[in-house]
Amino acid sequence: MNSLVAIGGGGCAIVTEVDEPTAPIDYPFLSMGYGGLNLDFIILSDEVLHFTVGSAFSWGALAFNRDFLDDDDDPFSPEKDAFFAFVPEVNAELNFTHFSRLNLGVGYRFASGVDLSGYKNRDISGIEAGLFLKFGGNM
């Protein structure tokens, strides 16, 4: 939007093997995906290395899958669930050019609405870190 505020979109996808009795038989992998709106406030944006603080407001889904490469659209998956995620974050950002940036950040995912075979909000909430590329210029 300008050199102080960034508005955009983003997403995350995770697949992991579940070694717990809560996983349905023949569905040992749990997949999670979410995406939504990102809002960042940029501190000293004209400096080559600077910082941002922001939040992501996302909607997503969880599902059990038969193998690692299945997606959450498996019509035979015994369980699926939707949830909301709020992720406040802090990032170090490096300006490459006027319109491209490399961003390394850490945040905490607060999940809400999770109810899937023994999984609750606290099981999906947690610290997350990421490496991001941003593209766009000032408006």
C-alpha positions as CSV (number, residue, x, y, z in Angstrom):
1,M,0.0,0.0,0.0
2,N,2.8,2.4,1.0
3,S,6.1,2.4,2.7
4,L,4.5,2.0,6.2
5,V,1.7,-0.6,5.6
6,A,1.6,-3.8,3.5
7,I,-1.7,-5.5,2.7
8,G,-1.7,-8.9,1.0
9,G,-2.6,-12.6,1.1
10,G,-0.8,-15.7,2.2
11,G,-1.2,-19.3,3.0
12,C,0.3,-22.3,4.7
13,A,0.1,-26.1,4.1
14,I,1.4,-28.8,6.4
15,V,1.2,-32.6,6.2
16,T,2.5,-34.8,9.1
17,E,2.3,-38.5,10.1
18,V,0.1,-39.0,13.2
19,D,1.3,-41.7,15.5
20,E,-1.6,-41.6,17.9
21,P,-4.7,-43.6,18.6
22,T,-6.8,-40.6,17.6
23,A,-6.0,-41.2,13.9
24,P,-8.6,-43.2,12.0
25,I,-7.4,-46.7,10.8
26,D,-5.8,-46.4,7.4
27,Y,-5.6,-42.6,7.6
28,P,-2.3,-42.0,9.4
29,F,-1.5,-38.6,7.9
30,L,-3.0,-35.3,9.1
31,S,-3.0,-32.4,6.6
32,M,-3.7,-28.8,7.4
33,G,-4.0,-25.8,5.1
34,Y,-5.0,-22.2,5.7
35,G,-4.9,-18.9,4.0
36,G,-6.2,-15.4,4.2
37,L,-5.4,-11.7,4.7
38,N,-2.0,-10.4,5.9
39,L,-1.5,-6.9,7.3
40,D,2.0,-5.6,8.1
41,F,3.3,-2.4,9.6
42,I,6.8,-1.7,8.2
43,I,9.4,0.0,10.4
44,L,12.1,2.0,8.6
45,S,11.2,0.6,5.2
46,D,13.8,2.7,3.3
47,E,16.6,0.8,5.1
48,V,18.1,-2.2,3.4
49,L,17.4,-4.3,6.5
50,H,14.4,-3.4,8.5
51,F,11.5,-5.0,10.6
52,T,7.8,-5.5,10.2
53,V,5.1,-6.5,12.7
54,G,1.8,-7.8,11.5
55,S,-1.0,-10.3,11.6
56,A,-2.6,-12.9,9.4
57,F,-6.3,-13.6,9.5
58,S,-6.9,-17.0,7.9
59,W,-9.5,-19.7,7.3
60,G,-8.4,-23.3,6.8
61,A,-9.1,-27.0,7.1
62,L,-7.8,-30.2,8.7
63,A,-8.2,-33.7,7.3
64,F,-6.9,-37.2,7.8
65,N,-5.3,-38.8,4.7
66,R,-4.3,-42.2,3.5
67,D,-0.8,-41.2,2.4
68,F,1.5,-38.2,2.4
69,L,0.5,-36.9,-1.0
70,D,-3.3,-37.1,-0.5
71,D,-5.0,-33.7,-0.4
72,D,-7.9,-32.8,1.9
73,D,-10.4,-33.4,-0.8
74,D,-10.3,-37.1,-0.3
75,P,-14.0,-38.1,-0.5
76,F,-13.3,-41.1,1.7
77,S,-11.5,-39.3,4.5
78,P,-13.4,-40.2,7.6
79,E,-13.0,-36.8,9.2
80,K,-12.5,-33.1,8.1
81,D,-12.8,-29.9,10.0
82,A,-12.7,-26.2,9.3
83,F,-11.0,-23.6,11.6
84,F,-9.9,-20.0,11.9
85,A,-6.3,-18.9,12.6
86,F,-5.0,-15.6,13.8
87,V,-1.2,-15.3,13.6
88,P,0.6,-12.2,15.0
89,E,4.2,-12.1,13.7
90,V,7.4,-10.2,13.7
91,N,9.8,-10.3,10.7
92,A,13.2,-9.1,9.6
93,E,13.0,-7.9,6.0
94,L,15.7,-7.4,3.4
95,N,15.1,-5.0,0.4
96,F,16.4,-6.5,-2.8
97,T,15.0,-4.0,-5.2
98,H,12.2,-1.4,-5.0
99,F,9.6,-4.1,-5.6
100,S,11.1,-7.3,-4.0
101,R,11.9,-8.3,-0.5
102,L,13.1,-11.3,1.4
103,N,11.4,-11.8,4.8
104,L,12.3,-14.1,7.7
105,G,9.7,-14.2,10.5
106,V,8.3,-15.9,13.5
107,G,4.8,-15.8,14.9
108,Y,2.3,-17.7,17.0
109,R,-0.8,-19.4,15.4
110,F,-3.9,-19.1,17.5
111,A,-6.4,-21.6,16.2
112,S,-10.2,-21.5,16.8
113,G,-13.0,-23.9,16.0
114,V,-10.8,-27.1,15.9
115,D,-12.7,-30.3,16.8
116,L,-11.3,-33.3,15.0
117,S,-10.8,-36.8,16.6
118,G,-9.4,-35.6,19.8
119,Y,-7.6,-32.5,18.4
120,K,-8.6,-29.2,19.9
121,N,-7.5,-25.6,19.4
122,R,-4.5,-26.0,21.6
123,D,-3.1,-28.9,19.5
124,I,-3.1,-26.8,16.3
125,S,-2.0,-23.5,17.9
126,G,1.7,-22.9,18.3
127,I,4.9,-21.1,17.2
128,E,5.6,-21.0,13.5
129,A,8.5,-19.6,11.5
130,G,8.8,-18.9,7.8
131,L,10.9,-17.5,4.9
132,F,8.9,-15.4,2.5
133,L,9.3,-13.5,-0.8
134,K,7.3,-10.3,-1.2
135,F,6.7,-8.5,-4.4
136,G,5.1,-5.1,-5.0
137,G,5.8,-1.4,-4.8
138,N,4.4,1.7,-3.3
139,M,1.0,2.9,-4.4
